[in-house]
Structure formats: structure tokens, C-alpha cells
């Protein structure tokens, strides 16, 4: 099974959704970065990372999140939102100092509606 399931949502604005499952670690983080790069190159500018299925995240996962955040916000037109982040991972984001830069929502539907 793939780490990422990719879908699209069409509300007020088009949104790409990455539904991430399992553990994000050194063995698979590039899958997220490559999928994000491909989506960005194909014109995606609004991305939701659905973390509701993420069991754990290593420091490389935090680095990956920062990389994707920079990719989607660098030109001022793209946005990144997170959904379904469980408490232990939110705590990791707090400890790493990245939480203030991340817009987190309880559900994917809430994140999509916030665009």
C-alpha cells in the first residue's frame, strides 16, 4: 500500500489532498516530497495533508513538512493546511517550533472549507 493517496476537491477553489497513512520516516519521506513537487509542477497551489492516518513521524517527517510548506508558499499564491493531526504529532510540531507556521484543522473537510 502506498504511503499517499491523492485526491482533488473542488469547492470555492481547487484543492489537492494527500491522505497519508502509516509512519513517515527515512524510508519513505521522499514519496511525499516527490508527490508534492509533481502536484506543484502540475499547477496545484492549495494542498491539504490529511494526517489522520499517520501513526508516527520522525524528524525527517518534520523536515519533509517544512520542505512542502516552503514549496507551496514560496510565491505567495499557494497554501498548505494540515488535517487530522493526532495529539502526539501536534506535540512534536510544538517542540520542533513549527506549529505556529502550520494551519491545522480537525478534519479534511474543515481544511478544504478554509481555502
TORFIMI-586540 format. One record per residue (C-alpha): residue number from 0; x, y, z. Coordinates in pm, whole numbers, plus 50000, padded with zeros to 5 digits. Layout:
<nodes>
seq, px, py, pz
NUM, X, Y, Z
...
</nodes>
This chain:
<nodes>
seq, px, py, pz
0, 50000, 50000, 50000
1, 50124, 50344, 49910
2, 50205, 50597, 50180
3, 49994, 50859, 49999
4, 49651, 50856, 49838
5, 49598, 51168, 49628
6, 49258, 51323, 49554
7, 49112, 51652, 49442
8, 48834, 51862, 49590
9, 48650, 52133, 49405
10, 48485, 52389, 49628
11, 48536, 52762, 49605
12, 48891, 52682, 49499
13, 49058, 52363, 49373
14, 49238, 52172, 49649
15, 49472, 51875, 49625
16, 49450, 51634, 49918
17, 49725, 51395, 50023
18, 49585, 51129, 50254
19, 49894, 50999, 50432
20, 49891, 50660, 50606
21, 50131, 50482, 50841
22, 50468, 50607, 50956
23, 50661, 50890, 50793
24, 51030, 50810, 50823
25, 51365, 50794, 50645
26, 51246, 50503, 50433
27, 50951, 50682, 50272
28, 50965, 51059, 50319
29, 51076, 51115, 49958
30, 50741, 50981, 49839
31, 50569, 51282, 49998
32, 50825, 51532, 49867
33, 50812, 51391, 49513
34, 50432, 51382, 49507
35, 50418, 51741, 49632
36, 50674, 51854, 49372
37, 50480, 51684, 49094
38, 50149, 51833, 49212
39, 50306, 52180, 49232
40, 50461, 52147, 48885
41, 50118, 52040, 48753
42, 49961, 52362, 48885
43, 49836, 52269, 49232
44, 49860, 52564, 49469
45, 49632, 52457, 49755
46, 49731, 52142, 49940
47, 49583, 51961, 50239
48, 49792, 51698, 50411
49, 49549, 51464, 50583
50, 49744, 51326, 50881
51, 49451, 51134, 51032
52, 49613, 50806, 50931
53, 49968, 50895, 51037
54, 50076, 50680, 51329
55, 50417, 50836, 51384
56, 50657, 51086, 51239
57, 51033, 51107, 51272
58, 51244, 51421, 51249
59, 51280, 51362, 50874
60, 50900, 51381, 50856
61, 50910, 51726, 51015
62, 51180, 51830, 50768
63, 50961, 51699, 50484
64, 50666, 51901, 50612
65, 50882, 52216, 50617
66, 51004, 52143, 50263
67, 50649, 52100, 50131
68, 50533, 52411, 50321
69, 50810, 52621, 50162
70, 50732, 52476, 49819
71, 50365, 52571, 49834
72, 50405, 52913, 49997
73, 50718, 53043, 49825
74, 50541, 53252, 49562
75, 50271, 53380, 49795
76, 49995, 53216, 49592
77, 49994, 52864, 49733
78, 49874, 52744, 50072
79, 49922, 52435, 50283
80, 49687, 52311, 50554
81, 49702, 52005, 50777
82, 49408, 51795, 50887
83, 49354, 51527, 51148
84, 49688, 51565, 51325
85, 49688, 51348, 51638
86, 49798, 51497, 51971
87, 50144, 51328, 51990
88, 50235, 51463, 51647
89, 50098, 51809, 51734
90, 50321, 51797, 52040
91, 50619, 51715, 51817
92, 50537, 52015, 51598
93, 50525, 52231, 51912
94, 50861, 52101, 52038
95, 51019, 52149, 51695
96, 50891, 52507, 51683
97, 50698, 52464, 51359
98, 50341, 52461, 51497
99, 50296, 52841, 51474
100, 50362, 52823, 51099
101, 50115, 52543, 51031
102, 49743, 52584, 50986
103, 49585, 52275, 51140
104, 49221, 52163, 51122
105, 49039, 51874, 51286
106, 48913, 51725, 50960
107, 48995, 51733, 50591
108, 48653, 51885, 50517
109, 48728, 52174, 50756
110, 49069, 52228, 50598
111, 48926, 52230, 50245
112, 48648, 52471, 50350
113, 48910, 52709, 50495
114, 49056, 52785, 50150
</nodes>
